[in-house]
Amino acid sequence: MAEITAQAVNEFRKQTGLGLMECKALLKEADGDLKKAMTLAKERGMQNAAKRAGRATSAGRLEVSISPDAKTGAIIELNCETDFVARNDEFRKLAKSLADQVAAGAIDLANPSEALKASVTDAGARTGENVTLGRSARFTVPGSGRIEAYIHHDGKSGALVELGTATDAGANHEAVRQLAKDLALQVVAAGSLVVRREELSPEVIAEQKRIFLKQVEDKPANIQEKIAEGKLNSWYGESVLLDQVFVKDSAQAVRDVVKAVAAQVGEEVTVNRFARLLVGEAPTL
């Protein structure tokens, strides 16, 4: 039987991310053959992944990728079981790679290829946890405009924001760049649901009004409707991005900030759309 050297074990650990004893055992079983041991690791990893598949993946991280011209961007969610693994360098590299590939249009997390599934399985084998693909969003500006993103320092919440402008020069204006970044932060911090009221479905609005009417049942009947409408307007101010108070200046609404930037740039600036992701949280609407 071949001698299993410390150098061979360390090299195998570097390539697989497995524990010391696991590496030593696999090399011993493979009679020191690194390639054979790697095959055994993958086989065992796939078996372990099947056992892990049912375990909850409420932890994880978000990553973003923006093209050099800021006209294409993506945000993705990669899930695991614990924050410890979510902070792991290999896990973070995989998440970033996925974001880059989604932005480039090379992969679709909602319809993963076998190769993509295999890379996730390998990540599970390396970490010993159930690793799963979460949600993603990819934006491409249809004309002139730019995309910016914000990810909170813990990697658990983030947003992608797309602005439209009349010209490419306007899109590259520093005020527009800063606005896009500020609005990405706004979306995360303020929990925006939609850009403008018209994007809320009639069903969602009706349900909110029903809730508010229920809350004022003890008020005189002739003022219940008025109070409920007031509550609904306040809800718009909390949920609709353009109606929200700007997080960096409470004296202004977001729509006023957008108008001020448009005036500074000298052309129309619009908020086209955004995507807001929180690790482990289902979509709100």
C-alpha positions as CSV (number, residue, x, y, z in Angstrom):
1,M,0.0,0.0,0.0
2,A,1.3,3.4,-1.0
3,E,2.4,5.8,1.8
4,I,-0.1,8.6,2.4
5,T,2.0,11.7,2.9
6,A,1.0,14.9,4.6
7,Q,1.7,16.8,1.4
8,A,-0.7,14.6,-0.5
9,V,-3.4,15.0,2.1
10,N,-3.0,18.8,2.1
11,E,-3.1,18.9,-1.7
12,F,-6.3,16.9,-1.7
13,R,-7.8,19.1,1.0
14,K,-7.0,22.2,-1.1
15,Q,-8.7,20.7,-4.1
16,T,-11.8,19.4,-2.4
17,G,-12.3,21.5,0.7
18,L,-13.0,18.3,2.7
19,G,-11.8,17.6,6.3
20,L,-8.4,16.2,7.1
21,M,-9.6,12.8,8.2
22,E,-11.9,12.5,5.2
23,C,-9.1,13.3,2.8
24,K,-6.7,10.8,4.5
25,A,-9.4,8.0,4.4
26,L,-10.2,8.6,0.7
27,L,-6.5,8.6,-0.3
28,K,-5.9,5.5,1.7
29,E,-8.9,3.8,0.0
30,A,-7.5,5.0,-3.4
31,D,-4.0,3.6,-2.5
32,G,-2.6,7.1,-2.8
33,D,-4.0,7.8,-6.3
34,L,-5.2,11.4,-6.2
35,K,-7.4,11.2,-9.3
36,K,-9.1,8.0,-8.0
37,A,-9.6,9.7,-4.6
38,M,-11.1,12.7,-6.3
39,T,-13.6,10.4,-8.1
40,L,-14.5,8.7,-4.8
41,A,-15.0,12.1,-3.2
42,K,-17.4,13.2,-5.9
43,E,-19.3,9.9,-5.7
44,R,-19.5,10.3,-1.9
45,G,-20.4,13.9,-2.3
46,M,-23.3,13.2,-4.6
47,Q,-24.5,10.6,-2.1
48,N,-24.2,13.0,0.8
49,A,-26.0,15.7,-1.3
50,A,-29.0,13.4,-1.7
51,K,-29.1,13.0,2.1
52,R,-28.8,16.8,2.6
53,A,-31.4,17.7,0.0
54,G,-34.3,17.8,2.4
55,R,-32.6,20.1,4.9
56,A,-33.8,23.7,5.2
57,T,-31.7,26.3,3.5
58,S,-32.8,29.5,5.2
59,A,-29.2,31.0,5.3
60,G,-27.2,32.2,2.3
61,R,-26.1,35.3,0.6
62,L,-26.8,37.7,-2.3
63,E,-24.4,38.8,-5.0
64,V,-24.7,41.3,-7.8
65,S,-23.0,41.8,-11.2
66,I,-23.2,45.0,-13.3
67,S,-21.8,45.2,-16.8
68,P,-19.1,47.9,-17.5
69,D,-21.6,50.1,-19.3
70,A,-24.1,49.7,-16.5
71,K,-26.8,48.6,-19.0
72,T,-27.1,45.0,-17.8
73,G,-27.2,43.8,-14.2
74,A,-28.1,40.8,-12.1
75,I,-28.8,39.9,-8.5
76,I,-28.8,36.3,-7.3
77,E,-29.5,34.4,-4.1
78,L,-27.5,31.3,-3.2
79,N,-28.8,29.4,-0.1
80,C,-27.3,27.2,2.5
81,E,-28.1,26.0,6.0
82,T,-25.9,28.2,8.2
83,D,-24.4,31.7,8.2
84,F,-21.0,30.1,8.8
85,V,-21.0,28.5,5.4
86,A,-22.6,31.7,3.8
87,R,-19.5,33.6,4.9
88,N,-17.1,30.9,3.5
89,D,-14.8,32.2,0.8
90,E,-15.6,29.3,-1.6
91,F,-19.4,29.8,-1.1
92,R,-19.0,33.5,-1.8
93,K,-16.9,32.9,-4.9
94,L,-19.6,30.5,-6.2
95,A,-22.3,33.1,-5.6
96,K,-20.3,35.8,-7.4
97,S,-19.6,33.5,-10.3
98,L,-23.3,32.8,-10.6
99,A,-24.2,36.5,-10.6
100,D,-21.6,37.1,-13.3
101,Q,-23.0,34.3,-15.4
102,V,-26.6,35.4,-14.9
103,A,-25.7,39.0,-15.9
104,A,-24.0,37.7,-19.0
105,G,-27.0,35.6,-19.9
106,A,-25.0,32.4,-19.8
107,I,-27.2,30.7,-17.2
108,D,-30.8,30.8,-15.8
109,L,-31.2,29.9,-12.2
110,A,-34.9,29.3,-12.7
111,N,-34.1,26.6,-15.3
112,P,-30.6,25.3,-14.3
113,S,-28.6,23.1,-16.6
114,E,-27.1,19.8,-15.5
115,A,-23.7,21.4,-15.3
116,L,-25.1,24.2,-13.1
117,K,-26.8,21.6,-10.8
118,A,-23.5,19.7,-10.6
119,S,-21.6,22.8,-9.5
120,V,-24.1,23.3,-6.7
121,T,-23.9,19.7,-5.7
122,D,-20.1,20.0,-5.6
123,A,-20.5,23.1,-3.3
124,G,-22.7,21.0,-1.0
125,A,-20.0,18.3,-0.9
126,R,-17.4,20.8,0.0
127,T,-19.4,22.5,2.7
128,G,-21.3,19.5,4.1
129,E,-24.5,21.5,3.9
130,N,-27.5,21.5,1.6
131,V,-26.7,24.2,-1.0
132,T,-29.6,25.4,-3.2
133,L,-30.2,28.0,-5.9
134,G,-32.5,30.8,-4.8
135,R,-34.1,33.6,-6.8
136,S,-32.5,35.9,-9.3
137,A,-33.3,39.0,-11.4
138,R,-31.6,40.2,-14.5
139,F,-32.2,43.7,-16.0
140,T,-31.2,45.1,-19.4
141,V,-31.8,48.8,-20.1
142,P,-34.0,48.9,-23.3
143,G,-32.6,52.3,-24.4
144,S,-30.6,54.9,-22.5
145,G,-30.2,54.5,-18.7
146,R,-28.2,52.7,-16.1
147,I,-28.4,49.9,-13.5
148,E,-27.0,50.1,-10.0
149,A,-27.2,47.8,-7.0
150,Y,-26.9,47.7,-3.3
151,I,-26.1,44.8,-1.0
152,H,-26.2,45.1,2.7
153,H,-22.9,44.4,4.5
154,D,-24.2,41.0,5.8
155,G,-25.1,39.9,2.2
156,K,-28.6,39.1,3.3
157,S,-30.6,41.9,1.6
158,G,-30.1,43.7,-1.6
159,A,-31.6,45.4,-4.6
160,L,-31.1,46.1,-8.3
161,V,-32.5,49.4,-9.7
162,E,-32.9,50.4,-13.3
163,L,-33.2,54.1,-14.3
164,G,-34.2,55.4,-17.7
165,T,-32.7,58.5,-19.3
166,A,-33.1,60.4,-22.6
167,T,-29.5,60.0,-23.6
168,D,-26.4,57.9,-22.7
169,A,-24.7,61.1,-21.6
170,G,-27.5,61.6,-19.1
171,A,-27.2,58.0,-17.9
172,N,-23.5,58.6,-17.2
173,H,-24.0,61.9,-15.4
174,E,-22.7,61.6,-11.8
175,A,-26.0,62.8,-10.4
176,V,-27.8,59.9,-12.1
177,R,-25.2,57.4,-11.0
178,Q,-25.6,58.6,-7.4
179,L,-29.4,58.5,-7.7
180,A,-29.4,54.9,-8.9
181,K,-27.2,53.9,-6.0
182,D,-29.3,55.8,-3.5
183,L,-32.5,54.3,-4.7
184,A,-31.0,50.8,-4.5
185,L,-30.3,51.6,-0.8
186,Q,-33.8,53.1,-0.4
187,V,-35.5,49.9,-1.7
188,V,-33.6,47.7,0.8
189,A,-33.9,50.1,3.8
190,A,-37.5,51.1,3.2
191,G,-38.9,47.8,2.0
192,S,-40.4,49.2,-1.2
193,L,-42.9,46.9,-3.0
194,V,-43.4,48.7,-6.3
195,V,-42.1,51.8,-8.1
196,R,-45.5,53.5,-8.6
197,R,-49.1,53.0,-7.4
198,E,-50.3,51.8,-10.8
199,E,-48.2,48.7,-10.4
200,L,-50.1,47.5,-7.4
201,S,-52.8,45.0,-8.3
202,P,-56.5,45.9,-7.6
203,E,-56.7,42.8,-5.4
204,V,-53.8,43.9,-3.2
205,I,-55.3,47.4,-2.8
206,A,-58.7,46.0,-2.0
207,E,-57.3,43.7,0.6
208,Q,-55.4,46.6,2.3
209,K,-58.6,48.7,2.3
210,R,-60.6,45.8,3.8
211,I,-58.0,45.5,6.6
212,F,-58.2,49.3,7.3
213,L,-62.0,49.3,7.3
214,K,-61.9,46.4,9.8
215,Q,-59.6,48.4,12.0
216,V,-62.1,51.4,12.2
217,E,-65.2,49.4,12.8
218,D,-65.6,51.1,16.2
219,K,-65.7,54.6,14.5
220,P,-68.9,56.3,13.4
221,A,-70.1,54.8,10.1
222,N,-70.1,58.1,8.3
223,I,-66.3,58.6,8.7
224,Q,-65.1,55.0,8.5
225,E,-64.5,55.3,4.7
226,K,-62.5,58.6,5.1
227,I,-60.3,57.2,7.8
228,A,-59.7,54.0,5.8
229,E,-58.7,56.1,2.8
230,G,-56.3,58.0,4.9
231,K,-54.7,54.8,6.2
232,L,-54.5,53.6,2.6
233,N,-52.6,56.7,1.5
234,S,-50.2,56.2,4.4
235,W,-49.7,52.7,3.3
236,Y,-48.8,53.9,-0.2
237,G,-46.3,56.2,1.4
238,E,-44.7,53.2,3.0
239,S,-44.9,50.7,0.1
240,V,-44.6,52.7,-3.1
241,L,-41.0,53.8,-3.9
242,L,-41.8,57.2,-5.5
243,D,-44.2,58.0,-2.6
244,Q,-41.7,57.1,0.1
245,V,-39.7,59.6,2.2
246,F,-36.2,59.7,0.9
247,V,-33.9,57.8,3.3
248,K,-31.1,60.3,2.9
249,D,-33.3,63.4,3.4
250,S,-36.6,63.1,5.3
251,A,-37.7,66.5,4.1
252,Q,-38.2,65.1,0.5
253,A,-40.2,62.4,-1.1
254,V,-38.4,60.1,-3.6
255,R,-40.3,61.5,-6.5
256,D,-39.1,65.0,-5.7
257,V,-35.5,63.7,-5.6
258,V,-35.9,62.1,-9.0
259,K,-37.3,65.4,-10.4
260,A,-34.5,67.4,-8.9
261,V,-31.9,65.1,-10.5
262,A,-33.7,65.3,-13.9
263,A,-33.6,69.1,-13.6
264,Q,-29.9,69.0,-12.8
265,V,-29.1,66.7,-15.7
266,G,-31.4,68.6,-18.1
267,E,-33.4,65.6,-19.3
268,E,-36.0,63.2,-18.2
269,V,-35.0,60.6,-15.6
270,T,-37.4,57.8,-14.8
271,V,-37.3,54.9,-12.4
272,N,-38.1,51.9,-14.6
273,R,-38.0,49.0,-12.1
274,F,-36.3,47.3,-9.2
275,A,-35.8,43.9,-7.7
276,R,-35.5,43.5,-4.0
277,L,-34.3,40.2,-2.5
278,L,-33.9,39.1,1.1
279,V,-32.2,35.8,1.8
280,G,-34.8,33.1,2.6
281,E,-37.8,35.3,2.2
282,A,-40.5,34.6,-0.4
283,P,-41.7,37.4,-2.7
284,T,-44.0,39.9,-1.0
285,L,-46.3,40.5,-3.9
